[in-house]
Structure formats: C-alpha cells, structure tokens
Amino acid sequence: MRENITKFIESQLLGGKHVVNGDTDLLISGLIDSMGVMRLVGFIEEKLQHTVPAEDVTLEHFATVDTICSYLESR
C-alpha cells in the first residue's frame, strides 16, 4: 500500500519532479493542494479499495505518506 501511494503521489500529483518518503510533509509544504488530495482520495478508493468518508479527509490523516497509511490501516 505504501509503495502504491508513494508512486501515485510522485508520478500523478508531483509530475515526477519530487521524491517523497514516509515523513515528507505533503500539505503544509504545498506539495499537494486540495485538488491533489481529492485525486489521492479517488486513487485510494478506486485502486486500493478503501472508502474514505469526507469527514476523514483531514490534515491529520493526509499530512504524510506515513499518516495516510496509518489512517488506512486503522480502518
């Protein structure tokens, strides 16, 4: 899961211009904007088969790849 999310972020959201690791700040740094988060949620729901309710799309859950994976594993 972690590898799929990382690859999606790097290739689809960052256009291959940045490399991210588990603790790279995605939102506060401005690497990903709100539209990027929505694309990421769509990817997670479609490809990884995890439902993400709108109320769960928060800075706390989507700040880094690590927090995304922790959130998904806890569901």
CHARMM internal coordinates of N, CA and C (Angstrom, degrees):
IC EDIT
DIST 1 N 1 CA 1.4497
DIST 1 CA 1 C 1.5356
ANGL 1 N 1 CA 1 C 110.49
DIST 1 C 2 N 1.3192
ANGL 1 CA 1 C 2 N 116.61
DIHE 1 N 1 CA 1 C 2 N -47.49
DIST 2 N 2 CA 1.4662
ANGL 1 C 2 N 2 CA 121.22
DIHE 1 CA 1 C 2 N 2 CA -177.66
DIST 2 CA 2 C 1.5321
ANGL 2 N 2 CA 2 C 110.54
DIHE 1 C 2 N 2 CA 2 C -58.34
DIST 2 C 3 N 1.3182
ANGL 2 CA 2 C 3 N 116.29
DIHE 2 N 2 CA 2 C 3 N -44.85
DIST 3 N 3 CA 1.4653
ANGL 2 C 3 N 3 CA 120.29
DIHE 2 CA 2 C 3 N 3 CA -178.95
DIST 3 CA 3 C 1.5226
ANGL 3 N 3 CA 3 C 111.35
DIHE 2 C 3 N 3 CA 3 C -64.14
DIST 3 C 4 N 1.3291
ANGL 3 CA 3 C 4 N 117.49
DIHE 3 N 3 CA 3 C 4 N -41.57
DIST 4 N 4 CA 1.4643
ANGL 3 C 4 N 4 CA 121.17
DIHE 3 CA 3 C 4 N 4 CA 178.82
DIST 4 CA 4 C 1.5234
ANGL 4 N 4 CA 4 C 111.79
DIHE 3 C 4 N 4 CA 4 C -63.48
DIST 4 C 5 N 1.3155
ANGL 4 CA 4 C 5 N 116.72
DIHE 4 N 4 CA 4 C 5 N -42.65
DIST 5 N 5 CA 1.4686
ANGL 4 C 5 N 5 CA 120.81
DIHE 4 CA 4 C 5 N 5 CA 179.64
DIST 5 CA 5 C 1.5216
ANGL 5 N 5 CA 5 C 110.05
DIHE 4 C 5 N 5 CA 5 C -66.04
DIST 5 C 6 N 1.3239
ANGL 5 CA 5 C 6 N 116.49
DIHE 5 N 5 CA 5 C 6 N -44.64
DIST 6 N 6 CA 1.4668
ANGL 5 C 6 N 6 CA 120.51
DIHE 5 CA 5 C 6 N 6 CA 179.69
DIST 6 CA 6 C 1.5224
ANGL 6 N 6 CA 6 C 111.21
DIHE 5 C 6 N 6 CA 6 C -61.16
DIST 6 C 7 N 1.3245
ANGL 6 CA 6 C 7 N 117.13
DIHE 6 N 6 CA 6 C 7 N -46.39
DIST 7 N 7 CA 1.4673
ANGL 6 C 7 N 7 CA 121.13
DIHE 6 CA 6 C 7 N 7 CA 179.70
DIST 7 CA 7 C 1.5275
ANGL 7 N 7 CA 7 C 111.19
DIHE 6 C 7 N 7 CA 7 C -62.06
DIST 7 C 8 N 1.3327
ANGL 7 CA 7 C 8 N 117.22
DIHE 7 N 7 CA 7 C 8 N -41.51
DIST 8 N 8 CA 1.4601
ANGL 7 C 8 N 8 CA 120.39
DIHE 7 CA 7 C 8 N 8 CA 178.78
DIST 8 CA 8 C 1.5268
ANGL 8 N 8 CA 8 C 110.48
DIHE 7 C 8 N 8 CA 8 C -62.19
DIST 8 C 9 N 1.3122
ANGL 8 CA 8 C 9 N 116.66
DIHE 8 N 8 CA 8 C 9 N -46.89
DIST 9 N 9 CA 1.4674
ANGL 8 C 9 N 9 CA 120.57
DIHE 8 CA 8 C 9 N 9 CA -179.46
DIST 9 CA 9 C 1.5272
ANGL 9 N 9 CA 9 C 110.36
DIHE 8 C 9 N 9 CA 9 C -60.74
DIST 9 C 10 N 1.3242
ANGL 9 CA 9 C 10 N 116.25
DIHE 9 N 9 CA 9 C 10 N -49.12
DIST 10 N 10 CA 1.4617
ANGL 9 C 10 N 10 CA 119.77
DIHE 9 CA 9 C 10 N 10 CA -177.19
DIST 10 CA 10 C 1.5253
ANGL 10 N 10 CA 10 C 112.71
DIHE 9 C 10 N 10 CA 10 C -64.32
DIST 10 C 11 N 1.3266
ANGL 10 CA 10 C 11 N 116.93
DIHE 10 N 10 CA 10 C 11 N -44.18
DIST 11 N 11 CA 1.4654
ANGL 10 C 11 N 11 CA 118.76
DIHE 10 CA 10 C 11 N 11 CA -174.64
DIST 11 CA 11 C 1.5252
ANGL 11 N 11 CA 11 C 113.46
DIHE 10 C 11 N 11 CA 11 C -86.06
DIST 11 C 12 N 1.3149
ANGL 11 CA 11 C 12 N 117.38
DIHE 11 N 11 CA 11 C 12 N -44.26
DIST 12 N 12 CA 1.4630
ANGL 11 C 12 N 12 CA 120.26
DIHE 11 CA 11 C 12 N 12 CA -172.98
DIST 12 CA 12 C 1.5279
ANGL 12 N 12 CA 12 C 113.84
DIHE 11 C 12 N 12 CA 12 C -89.44
DIST 12 C 13 N 1.3269
ANGL 12 CA 12 C 13 N 117.04
DIHE 12 N 12 CA 12 C 13 N -35.44
DIST 13 N 13 CA 1.4622
ANGL 12 C 13 N 13 CA 119.28
DIHE 12 CA 12 C 13 N 13 CA -176.70
DIST 13 CA 13 C 1.5236
ANGL 13 N 13 CA 13 C 112.97
DIHE 12 C 13 N 13 CA 13 C -96.96
DIST 13 C 14 N 1.3335
ANGL 13 CA 13 C 14 N 116.19
DIHE 13 N 13 CA 13 C 14 N -29.24
DIST 14 N 14 CA 1.4655
ANGL 13 C 14 N 14 CA 119.67
DIHE 13 CA 13 C 14 N 14 CA -177.37
DIST 14 CA 14 C 1.5236
ANGL 14 N 14 CA 14 C 112.43
DIHE 13 C 14 N 14 CA 14 C -111.23
DIST 14 C 15 N 1.3218
ANGL 14 CA 14 C 15 N 116.96
DIHE 14 N 14 CA 14 C 15 N 2.87
DIST 15 N 15 CA 1.4588
ANGL 14 C 15 N 15 CA 121.57
DIHE 14 CA 14 C 15 N 15 CA 175.45
DIST 15 CA 15 C 1.5152
ANGL 15 N 15 CA 15 C 115.22
DIHE 14 C 15 N 15 CA 15 C 59.55
DIST 15 C 16 N 1.3300
ANGL 15 CA 15 C 16 N 116.98
DIHE 15 N 15 CA 15 C 16 N 26.55
DIST 16 N 16 CA 1.4527
ANGL 15 C 16 N 16 CA 121.22
DIHE 15 CA 15 C 16 N 16 CA 179.54
DIST 16 CA 16 C 1.5190
ANGL 16 N 16 CA 16 C 114.10
DIHE 15 C 16 N 16 CA 16 C 73.16
DIST 16 C 17 N 1.3235
ANGL 16 CA 16 C 17 N 117.28
DIHE 16 N 16 CA 16 C 17 N 10.12
DIST 17 N 17 CA 1.4711
ANGL 16 C 17 N 17 CA 121.18
DIHE 16 CA 16 C 17 N 17 CA -176.86
DIST 17 CA 17 C 1.5213
ANGL 17 N 17 CA 17 C 113.51
DIHE 16 C 17 N 17 CA 17 C -89.71
DIST 17 C 18 N 1.3168
ANGL 17 CA 17 C 18 N 117.13
DIHE 17 N 17 CA 17 C 18 N -13.16
DIST 18 N 18 CA 1.4626
ANGL 17 C 18 N 18 CA 121.55
DIHE 17 CA 17 C 18 N 18 CA -178.31
DIST 18 CA 18 C 1.5241
ANGL 18 N 18 CA 18 C 109.40
DIHE 17 C 18 N 18 CA 18 C -137.02
DIST 18 C 19 N 1.3005
ANGL 18 CA 18 C 19 N 115.49
DIHE 18 N 18 CA 18 C 19 N 149.69
DIST 19 N 19 CA 1.4594
ANGL 18 C 19 N 19 CA 122.56
DIHE 18 CA 18 C 19 N 19 CA 172.55
DIST 19 CA 19 C 1.5181
ANGL 19 N 19 CA 19 C 106.62
DIHE 18 C 19 N 19 CA 19 C -108.74
DIST 19 C 20 N 1.3233
ANGL 19 CA 19 C 20 N 115.82
DIHE 19 N 19 CA 19 C 20 N 134.23
DIST 20 N 20 CA 1.4630
ANGL 19 C 20 N 20 CA 119.47
DIHE 19 CA 19 C 20 N 20 CA 178.51
DIST 20 CA 20 C 1.5264
ANGL 20 N 20 CA 20 C 109.29
DIHE 19 C 20 N 20 CA 20 C -117.46
DIST 20 C 21 N 1.3165
ANGL 20 CA 20 C 21 N 115.27
DIHE 20 N 20 CA 20 C 21 N 151.19
DIST 21 N 21 CA 1.4522
ANGL 20 C 21 N 21 CA 120.28
DIHE 20 CA 20 C 21 N 21 CA 172.25
DIST 21 CA 21 C 1.5172
ANGL 21 N 21 CA 21 C 107.97
DIHE 20 C 21 N 21 CA 21 C -120.63
DIST 21 C 22 N 1.3021
ANGL 21 CA 21 C 22 N 116.90
DIHE 21 N 21 CA 21 C 22 N -172.55
DIST 22 N 22 CA 1.4589
ANGL 21 C 22 N 22 CA 120.64
DIHE 21 CA 21 C 22 N 22 CA -173.87
DIST 22 CA 22 C 1.5091
ANGL 22 N 22 CA 22 C 115.63
DIHE 21 C 22 N 22 CA 22 C -59.73
DIST 22 C 23 N 1.3388
ANGL 22 CA 22 C 23 N 116.98
DIHE 22 N 22 CA 22 C 23 N -30.49
DIST 23 N 23 CA 1.4625
ANGL 22 C 23 N 23 CA 118.61
DIHE 22 CA 22 C 23 N 23 CA -176.26
DIST 23 CA 23 C 1.5300
ANGL 23 N 23 CA 23 C 113.90
DIHE 22 C 23 N 23 CA 23 C -112.04
DIST 23 C 24 N 1.3288
ANGL 23 CA 23 C 24 N 117.21
DIHE 23 N 23 CA 23 C 24 N 14.45
DIST 24 N 24 CA 1.4642
ANGL 23 C 24 N 24 CA 120.41
DIHE 23 CA 23 C 24 N 24 CA 174.81
DIST 24 CA 24 C 1.5144
ANGL 24 N 24 CA 24 C 109.57
DIHE 23 C 24 N 24 CA 24 C -65.30
DIST 24 C 25 N 1.3145
ANGL 24 CA 24 C 25 N 117.38
DIHE 24 N 24 CA 24 C 25 N 124.74
DIST 25 N 25 CA 1.4644
ANGL 24 C 25 N 25 CA 121.31
DIHE 24 CA 24 C 25 N 25 CA 178.46
DIST 25 CA 25 C 1.5248
ANGL 25 N 25 CA 25 C 108.79
DIHE 24 C 25 N 25 CA 25 C -70.84
DIST 25 C 26 N 1.3064
ANGL 25 CA 25 C 26 N 116.35
DIHE 25 N 25 CA 25 C 26 N 117.09
DIST 26 N 26 CA 1.4592
ANGL 25 C 26 N 26 CA 121.28
DIHE 25 CA 25 C 26 N 26 CA -175.63
DIST 26 CA 26 C 1.5225
ANGL 26 N 26 CA 26 C 113.51
DIHE 25 C 26 N 26 CA 26 C -90.20
DIST 26 C 27 N 1.3169
ANGL 26 CA 26 C 27 N 117.33
DIHE 26 N 26 CA 26 C 27 N -35.57
DIST 27 N 27 CA 1.4667
ANGL 26 C 27 N 27 CA 120.76
DIHE 26 CA 26 C 27 N 27 CA -171.13
DIST 27 CA 27 C 1.5211
ANGL 27 N 27 CA 27 C 113.03
DIHE 26 C 27 N 27 CA 27 C -98.04
DIST 27 C 28 N 1.3192
ANGL 27 CA 27 C 28 N 117.81
DIHE 27 N 27 CA 27 C 28 N -54.38
DIST 28 N 28 CA 1.4680
ANGL 27 C 28 N 28 CA 120.87
DIHE 27 CA 27 C 28 N 28 CA -177.86
DIST 28 CA 28 C 1.5274
ANGL 28 N 28 CA 28 C 109.98
DIHE 27 C 28 N 28 CA 28 C -60.53
DIST 28 C 29 N 1.3250
ANGL 28 CA 28 C 29 N 116.80
DIHE 28 N 28 CA 28 C 29 N -35.94
DIST 29 N 29 CA 1.4725
ANGL 28 C 29 N 29 CA 121.50
DIHE 28 CA 28 C 29 N 29 CA -179.80
DIST 29 CA 29 C 1.5227
ANGL 29 N 29 CA 29 C 112.25
DIHE 28 C 29 N 29 CA 29 C -70.92
DIST 29 C 30 N 1.3316
ANGL 29 CA 29 C 30 N 116.14
DIHE 29 N 29 CA 29 C 30 N -17.48
DIST 30 N 30 CA 1.4576
ANGL 29 C 30 N 30 CA 119.98
DIHE 29 CA 29 C 30 N 30 CA -178.06
DIST 30 CA 30 C 1.5194
ANGL 30 N 30 CA 30 C 114.18
DIHE 29 C 30 N 30 CA 30 C 86.30
DIST 30 C 31 N 1.3313
ANGL 30 CA 30 C 31 N 118.21
DIHE 30 N 30 CA 30 C 31 N 5.93
DIST 31 N 31 CA 1.4606
ANGL 30 C 31 N 31 CA 119.95
DIHE 30 CA 30 C 31 N 31 CA 178.20
DIST 31 CA 31 C 1.5326
ANGL 31 N 31 CA 31 C 110.79
DIHE 30 C 31 N 31 CA 31 C -60.48
DIST 31 C 32 N 1.3318
ANGL 31 CA 31 C 32 N 116.03
DIHE 31 N 31 CA 31 C 32 N -40.04
DIST 32 N 32 CA 1.4679
ANGL 31 C 32 N 32 CA 120.93
DIHE 31 CA 31 C 32 N 32 CA 179.96
DIST 32 CA 32 C 1.5294
ANGL 32 N 32 CA 32 C 108.13
DIHE 31 C 32 N 32 CA 32 C -123.40
DIST 32 C 33 N 1.3213
ANGL 32 CA 32 C 33 N 115.56
DIHE 32 N 32 CA 32 C 33 N 132.32
DIST 33 N 33 CA 1.4672
ANGL 32 C 33 N 33 CA 120.03
DIHE 32 CA 32 C 33 N 33 CA 177.47
DIST 33 CA 33 C 1.5303
ANGL 33 N 33 CA 33 C 109.45
DIHE 32 C 33 N 33 CA 33 C -98.70
DIST 33 C 34 N 1.3209
ANGL 33 CA 33 C 34 N 116.63
DIHE 33 N 33 CA 33 C 34 N -175.42
DIST 34 N 34 CA 1.4662
ANGL 33 C 34 N 34 CA 120.73
DIHE 33 CA 33 C 34 N 34 CA -175.61
DIST 34 CA 34 C 1.5312
ANGL 34 N 34 CA 34 C 112.28
DIHE 33 C 34 N 34 CA 34 C -62.35
DIST 34 C 35 N 1.3106
ANGL 34 CA 34 C 35 N 117.47
DIHE 34 N 34 CA 34 C 35 N -35.66
DIST 35 N 35 CA 1.4662
ANGL 34 C 35 N 35 CA 119.49
DIHE 34 CA 34 C 35 N 35 CA 177.02
DIST 35 CA 35 C 1.5248
ANGL 35 N 35 CA 35 C 110.55
DIHE 34 C 35 N 35 CA 35 C -67.62
DIST 35 C 36 N 1.3166
ANGL 35 CA 35 C 36 N 116.35
DIHE 35 N 35 CA 35 C 36 N -36.78
DIST 36 N 36 CA 1.4590
ANGL 35 C 36 N 36 CA 120.49
DIHE 35 CA 35 C 36 N 36 CA 176.41
DIST 36 CA 36 C 1.5198
ANGL 36 N 36 CA 36 C 111.68
DIHE 35 C 36 N 36 CA 36 C -63.93
DIST 36 C 37 N 1.3115
ANGL 36 CA 36 C 37 N 116.71
DIHE 36 N 36 CA 36 C 37 N -39.49
DIST 37 N 37 CA 1.4650
ANGL 36 C 37 N 37 CA 120.61
DIHE 36 CA 36 C 37 N 37 CA 177.17
DIST 37 CA 37 C 1.5211
ANGL 37 N 37 CA 37 C 109.60
DIHE 36 C 37 N 37 CA 37 C -61.82
DIST 37 C 38 N 1.3112
ANGL 37 CA 37 C 38 N 117.66
DIHE 37 N 37 CA 37 C 38 N -42.30
DIST 38 N 38 CA 1.4611
ANGL 37 C 38 N 38 CA 120.49
DIHE 37 CA 37 C 38 N 38 CA -179.96
DIST 38 CA 38 C 1.5316
ANGL 38 N 38 CA 38 C 110.92
DIHE 37 C 38 N 38 CA 38 C -65.51
DIST 38 C 39 N 1.3203
ANGL 38 CA 38 C 39 N 117.14
DIHE 38 N 38 CA 38 C 39 N -37.92
DIST 39 N 39 CA 1.4680
ANGL 38 C 39 N 39 CA 120.30
DIHE 38 CA 38 C 39 N 39 CA 175.62
DIST 39 CA 39 C 1.5254
ANGL 39 N 39 CA 39 C 110.56
DIHE 38 C 39 N 39 CA 39 C -64.74
DIST 39 C 40 N 1.3273
ANGL 39 CA 39 C 40 N 116.23
DIHE 39 N 39 CA 39 C 40 N -39.89
DIST 40 N 40 CA 1.4606
ANGL 39 C 40 N 40 CA 121.04
DIHE 39 CA 39 C 40 N 40 CA 177.97
DIST 40 CA 40 C 1.5245
ANGL 40 N 40 CA 40 C 111.09
DIHE 39 C 40 N 40 CA 40 C -64.03
DIST 40 C 41 N 1.3190
ANGL 40 CA 40 C 41 N 117.14
DIHE 40 N 40 CA 40 C 41 N -43.08
DIST 41 N 41 CA 1.4666
ANGL 40 C 41 N 41 CA 121.20
DIHE 40 CA 40 C 41 N 41 CA 177.35
DIST 41 CA 41 C 1.5309
ANGL 41 N 41 CA 41 C 109.56
DIHE 40 C 41 N 41 CA 41 C -61.07
DIST 41 C 42 N 1.3212
ANGL 41 CA 41 C 42 N 117.77
DIHE 41 N 41 CA 41 C 42 N -43.21
DIST 42 N 42 CA 1.4606
ANGL 41 C 42 N 42 CA 121.22
DIHE 41 CA 41 C 42 N 42 CA 177.79
DIST 42 CA 42 C 1.5201
ANGL 42 N 42 CA 42 C 111.31
DIHE 41 C 42 N 42 CA 42 C -60.03
DIST 42 C 43 N 1.3263
ANGL 42 CA 42 C 43 N 117.10
DIHE 42 N 42 CA 42 C 43 N -42.82
DIST 43 N 43 CA 1.4625
ANGL 42 C 43 N 43 CA 121.93
DIHE 42 CA 42 C 43 N 43 CA 177.33
DIST 43 CA 43 C 1.5299
ANGL 43 N 43 CA 43 C 110.34
DIHE 42 C 43 N 43 CA 43 C -61.66
DIST 43 C 44 N 1.3140
ANGL 43 CA 43 C 44 N 116.95
DIHE 43 N 43 CA 43 C 44 N -46.83
DIST 44 N 44 CA 1.4691
ANGL 43 C 44 N 44 CA 121.22
DIHE 43 CA 43 C 44 N 44 CA -179.51
DIST 44 CA 44 C 1.5256
ANGL 44 N 44 CA 44 C 110.36
DIHE 43 C 44 N 44 CA 44 C -60.49
DIST 44 C 45 N 1.3135
ANGL 44 CA 44 C 45 N 117.12
DIHE 44 N 44 CA 44 C 45 N -43.27
DIST 45 N 45 CA 1.4567
ANGL 44 C 45 N 45 CA 119.98
DIHE 44 CA 44 C 45 N 45 CA -178.47
DIST 45 CA 45 C 1.5254
ANGL 45 N 45 CA 45 C 111.85
DIHE 44 C 45 N 45 CA 45 C -70.41
DIST 45 C 46 N 1.3266
ANGL 45 CA 45 C 46 N 116.72
DIHE 45 N 45 CA 45 C 46 N -42.15
DIST 46 N 46 CA 1.4673
ANGL 45 C 46 N 46 CA 120.34
DIHE 45 CA 45 C 46 N 46 CA -176.03
DIST 46 CA 46 C 1.5259
ANGL 46 N 46 CA 46 C 112.71
DIHE 45 C 46 N 46 CA 46 C -78.16
DIST 46 C 47 N 1.3022
ANGL 46 CA 46 C 47 N 117.01
DIHE 46 N 46 CA 46 C 47 N -50.86
DIST 47 N 47 CA 1.4706
ANGL 46 C 47 N 47 CA 120.65
DIHE 46 CA 46 C 47 N 47 CA -172.75
DIST 47 CA 47 C 1.5232
ANGL 47 N 47 CA 47 C 114.06
DIHE 46 C 47 N 47 CA 47 C -88.50
DIST 47 C 48 N 1.3169
ANGL 47 CA 47 C 48 N 117.42
DIHE 47 N 47 CA 47 C 48 N -32.82
DIST 48 N 48 CA 1.4568
ANGL 47 C 48 N 48 CA 120.44
DIHE 47 CA 47 C 48 N 48 CA -176.63
DIST 48 CA 48 C 1.5258
ANGL 48 N 48 CA 48 C 112.54
DIHE 47 C 48 N 48 CA 48 C -101.95
DIST 48 C 49 N 1.3330
ANGL 48 CA 48 C 49 N 116.21
DIHE 48 N 48 CA 48 C 49 N -3.30
DIST 49 N 49 CA 1.4637
ANGL 48 C 49 N 49 CA 121.56
DIHE 48 CA 48 C 49 N 49 CA 174.71
DIST 49 CA 49 C 1.5295
ANGL 49 N 49 CA 49 C 113.82
DIHE 48 C 49 N 49 CA 49 C 60.58
DIST 49 C 50 N 1.3370
ANGL 49 CA 49 C 50 N 116.07
DIHE 49 N 49 CA 49 C 50 N 38.29
DIST 50 N 50 CA 1.4677
ANGL 49 C 50 N 50 CA 122.00
DIHE 49 CA 49 C 50 N 50 CA 175.63
DIST 50 CA 50 C 1.5229
ANGL 50 N 50 CA 50 C 107.84
DIHE 49 C 50 N 50 CA 50 C -116.94
DIST 50 C 51 N 1.3197
ANGL 50 CA 50 C 51 N 117.74
DIHE 50 N 50 CA 50 C 51 N 128.32
DIST 51 N 51 CA 1.4526
ANGL 50 C 51 N 51 CA 121.45
DIHE 50 CA 50 C 51 N 51 CA 174.49
DIST 51 CA 51 C 1.5237
ANGL 51 N 51 CA 51 C 108.65
DIHE 50 C 51 N 51 CA 51 C -82.84
DIST 51 C 52 N 1.3377
ANGL 51 CA 51 C 52 N 115.40
DIHE 51 N 51 CA 51 C 52 N 133.44
DIST 52 N 52 CA 1.4630
ANGL 51 C 52 N 52 CA 120.57
DIHE 51 CA 51 C 52 N 52 CA 178.77
DIST 52 CA 52 C 1.5318
ANGL 52 N 52 CA 52 C 107.56
DIHE 51 C 52 N 52 CA 52 C -121.24
DIST 52 C 53 N 1.3322
ANGL 52 CA 52 C 53 N 117.71
DIHE 52 N 52 CA 52 C 53 N 102.98
DIST 53 N 53 CA 1.4593
ANGL 52 C 53 N 53 CA 120.05
DIHE 52 CA 52 C 53 N 53 CA 177.87
DIST 53 CA 53 C 1.5307
ANGL 53 N 53 CA 53 C 111.13
DIHE 52 C 53 N 53 CA 53 C -62.98
DIST 53 C 54 N 1.3149
ANGL 53 CA 53 C 54 N 116.40
DIHE 53 N 53 CA 53 C 54 N 147.77
DIST 54 N 54 CA 1.4680
ANGL 53 C 54 N 54 CA 121.61
DIHE 53 CA 53 C 54 N 54 CA -177.60
DIST 54 CA 54 C 1.5289
ANGL 54 N 54 CA 54 C 111.81
DIHE 53 C 54 N 54 CA 54 C -54.00
DIST 54 C 55 N 1.3221
ANGL 54 CA 54 C 55 N 117.63
DIHE 54 N 54 CA 54 C 55 N -37.86
DIST 55 N 55 CA 1.4660
ANGL 54 C 55 N 55 CA 120.12
DIHE 54 CA 54 C 55 N 55 CA -178.23
DIST 55 CA 55 C 1.5321
ANGL 55 N 55 CA 55 C 112.56
DIHE 54 C 55 N 55 CA 55 C -69.14
DIST 55 C 56 N 1.3401
ANGL 55 CA 55 C 56 N 117.58
DIHE 55 N 55 CA 55 C 56 N -14.02
DIST 56 N 56 CA 1.4597
ANGL 55 C 56 N 56 CA 121.11
DIHE 55 CA 55 C 56 N 56 CA 178.42
DIST 56 CA 56 C 1.5272
ANGL 56 N 56 CA 56 C 113.06
DIHE 55 C 56 N 56 CA 56 C -92.11
DIST 56 C 57 N 1.3157
ANGL 56 CA 56 C 57 N 117.33
DIHE 56 N 56 CA 56 C 57 N -5.38
DIST 57 N 57 CA 1.4693
ANGL 56 C 57 N 57 CA 120.71
DIHE 56 CA 56 C 57 N 57 CA 179.15
DIST 57 CA 57 C 1.5270
ANGL 57 N 57 CA 57 C 106.92
DIHE 56 C 57 N 57 CA 57 C -83.84
DIST 57 C 58 N 1.3317
ANGL 57 CA 57 C 58 N 113.61
DIHE 57 N 57 CA 57 C 58 N 85.61
DIST 58 N 58 CA 1.4673
ANGL 57 C 58 N 58 CA 120.85
DIHE 57 CA 57 C 58 N 58 CA -175.77
DIST 58 CA 58 C 1.5236
ANGL 58 N 58 CA 58 C 110.43
DIHE 57 C 58 N 58 CA 58 C -127.55
DIST 58 C 59 N 1.3074
ANGL 58 CA 58 C 59 N 115.14
DIHE 58 N 58 CA 58 C 59 N 163.47
DIST 59 N 59 CA 1.4556
ANGL 58 C 59 N 59 CA 121.33
DIHE 58 CA 58 C 59 N 59 CA 175.49
DIST 59 CA 59 C 1.5295
ANGL 59 N 59 CA 59 C 110.35
DIHE 58 C 59 N 59 CA 59 C -58.11
DIST 59 C 60 N 1.3048
ANGL 59 CA 59 C 60 N 116.09
DIHE 59 N 59 CA 59 C 60 N -38.81
DIST 60 N 60 CA 1.4636
ANGL 59 C 60 N 60 CA 121.36
DIHE 59 CA 59 C 60 N 60 CA -179.73
DIST 60 CA 60 C 1.5321
ANGL 60 N 60 CA 60 C 111.80
DIHE 59 C 60 N 60 CA 60 C -60.14
DIST 60 C 61 N 1.3211
ANGL 60 CA 60 C 61 N 117.60
DIHE 60 N 60 CA 60 C 61 N -40.84
DIST 61 N 61 CA 1.4607
ANGL 60 C 61 N 61 CA 121.55
DIHE 60 CA 60 C 61 N 61 CA -176.83
DIST 61 CA 61 C 1.5249
ANGL 61 N 61 CA 61 C 113.91
DIHE 60 C 61 N 61 CA 61 C -85.80
DIST 61 C 62 N 1.3309
ANGL 61 CA 61 C 62 N 117.76
DIHE 61 N 61 CA 61 C 62 N -25.01
DIST 62 N 62 CA 1.4645
ANGL 61 C 62 N 62 CA 120.51
DIHE 61 CA 61 C 62 N 62 CA -172.11
DIST 62 CA 62 C 1.5291
ANGL 62 N 62 CA 62 C 113.92
DIHE 61 C 62 N 62 CA 62 C -119.92
DIST 62 C 63 N 1.3147
ANGL 62 CA 62 C 63 N 117.78
DIHE 62 N 62 CA 62 C 63 N 21.41
DIST 63 N 63 CA 1.4711
ANGL 62 C 63 N 63 CA 121.45
DIHE 62 CA 62 C 63 N 63 CA -177.93
DIST 63 CA 63 C 1.5233
ANGL 63 N 63 CA 63 C 112.66
DIHE 62 C 63 N 63 CA 63 C -70.02
DIST 63 C 64 N 1.3298
ANGL 63 CA 63 C 64 N 117.50
DIHE 63 N 63 CA 63 C 64 N -39.50
DIST 64 N 64 CA 1.4597
ANGL 63 C 64 N 64 CA 122.58
DIHE 63 CA 63 C 64 N 64 CA -177.57
DIST 64 CA 64 C 1.5201
ANGL 64 N 64 CA 64 C 109.23
DIHE 63 C 64 N 64 CA 64 C -141.21
DIST 64 C 65 N 1.3114
ANGL 64 CA 64 C 65 N 116.82
DIHE 64 N 64 CA 64 C 65 N 169.22
DIST 65 N 65 CA 1.4706
ANGL 64 C 65 N 65 CA 119.99
DIHE 64 CA 64 C 65 N 65 CA 174.55
DIST 65 CA 65 C 1.5242
ANGL 65 N 65 CA 65 C 109.64
DIHE 64 C 65 N 65 CA 65 C -61.73
DIST 65 C 66 N 1.3259
ANGL 65 CA 65 C 66 N 117.29
DIHE 65 N 65 CA 65 C 66 N -39.05
DIST 66 N 66 CA 1.4671
ANGL 65 C 66 N 66 CA 120.55
DIHE 65 CA 65 C 66 N 66 CA 178.61
DIST 66 CA 66 C 1.5271
ANGL 66 N 66 CA 66 C 112.07
DIHE 65 C 66 N 66 CA 66 C -60.49
DIST 66 C 67 N 1.3443
ANGL 66 CA 66 C 67 N 116.79
DIHE 66 N 66 CA 66 C 67 N -44.72
DIST 67 N 67 CA 1.4709
ANGL 66 C 67 N 67 CA 118.29
DIHE 66 CA 66 C 67 N 67 CA -179.11
DIST 67 CA 67 C 1.5170
ANGL 67 N 67 CA 67 C 111.33
DIHE 66 C 67 N 67 CA 67 C -70.01
DIST 67 C 68 N 1.3200
ANGL 67 CA 67 C 68 N 117.48
DIHE 67 N 67 CA 67 C 68 N -33.32
DIST 68 N 68 CA 1.4711
ANGL 67 C 68 N 68 CA 120.87
DIHE 67 CA 67 C 68 N 68 CA 176.32
DIST 68 CA 68 C 1.5275
ANGL 68 N 68 CA 68 C 109.29
DIHE 67 C 68 N 68 CA 68 C -62.12
DIST 68 C 69 N 1.3225
ANGL 68 CA 68 C 69 N 116.66
DIHE 68 N 68 CA 68 C 69 N -49.38
DIST 69 N 69 CA 1.4682
ANGL 68 C 69 N 69 CA 120.80
DIHE 68 CA 68 C 69 N 69 CA -178.67
DIST 69 CA 69 C 1.5192
ANGL 69 N 69 CA 69 C 111.24
DIHE 68 C 69 N 69 CA 69 C -64.44
DIST 69 C 70 N 1.3118
ANGL 69 CA 69 C 70 N 118.10
DIHE 69 N 69 CA 69 C 70 N -41.85
DIST 70 N 70 CA 1.4718
ANGL 69 C 70 N 70 CA 121.33
DIHE 69 CA 69 C 70 N 70 CA 177.76
DIST 70 CA 70 C 1.5211
ANGL 70 N 70 CA 70 C 110.13
DIHE 69 C 70 N 70 CA 70 C -60.23
DIST 70 C 71 N 1.3273
ANGL 70 CA 70 C 71 N 116.02
DIHE 70 N 70 CA 70 C 71 N -45.00
DIST 71 N 71 CA 1.4665
ANGL 70 C 71 N 71 CA 120.20
DIHE 70 CA 70 C 71 N 71 CA 178.63
DIST 71 CA 71 C 1.5305
ANGL 71 N 71 CA 71 C 110.47
DIHE 70 C 71 N 71 CA 71 C -59.37
DIST 71 C 72 N 1.3344
ANGL 71 CA 71 C 72 N 116.87
DIHE 71 N 71 CA 71 C 72 N -49.55
DIST 72 N 72 CA 1.4634
ANGL 71 C 72 N 72 CA 120.25
DIHE 71 CA 71 C 72 N 72 CA -177.19
DIST 72 CA 72 C 1.5296
ANGL 72 N 72 CA 72 C 111.89
DIHE 71 C 72 N 72 CA 72 C -64.81
DIST 72 C 73 N 1.3241
ANGL 72 CA 72 C 73 N 116.98
DIHE 72 N 72 CA 72 C 73 N -37.94
DIST 73 N 73 CA 1.4621
ANGL 72 C 73 N 73 CA 120.38
DIHE 72 CA 72 C 73 N 73 CA 179.13
DIST 73 CA 73 C 1.5199
ANGL 73 N 73 CA 73 C 112.12
DIHE 72 C 73 N 73 CA 73 C -68.07
DIST 73 C 74 N 1.3226
ANGL 73 CA 73 C 74 N 117.09
DIHE 73 N 73 CA 73 C 74 N -27.01
DIST 74 N 74 CA 1.4587
ANGL 73 C 74 N 74 CA 121.01
DIHE 73 CA 73 C 74 N 74 CA -178.88
DIST 74 CA 74 C 1.5233
ANGL 74 N 74 CA 74 C 113.02
DIHE 73 C 74 N 74 CA 74 C -81.46
DIST 74 C 75 N 1.3115
ANGL 74 CA 74 C 75 N 117.47
DIHE 74 N 74 CA 74 C 75 N -11.31
DIST 75 N 75 CA 1.4694
ANGL 74 C 75 N 75 CA 121.02
DIHE 74 CA 74 C 75 N 75 CA -178.46
DIST 75 CA 75 C 1.4903
ANGL 75 N 75 CA 75 C 111.72
DIHE 74 C 75 N 75 CA 75 C -85.65
END
COOR INIT
IC SEED 1 N 1 CA 1 C
IC BUILD
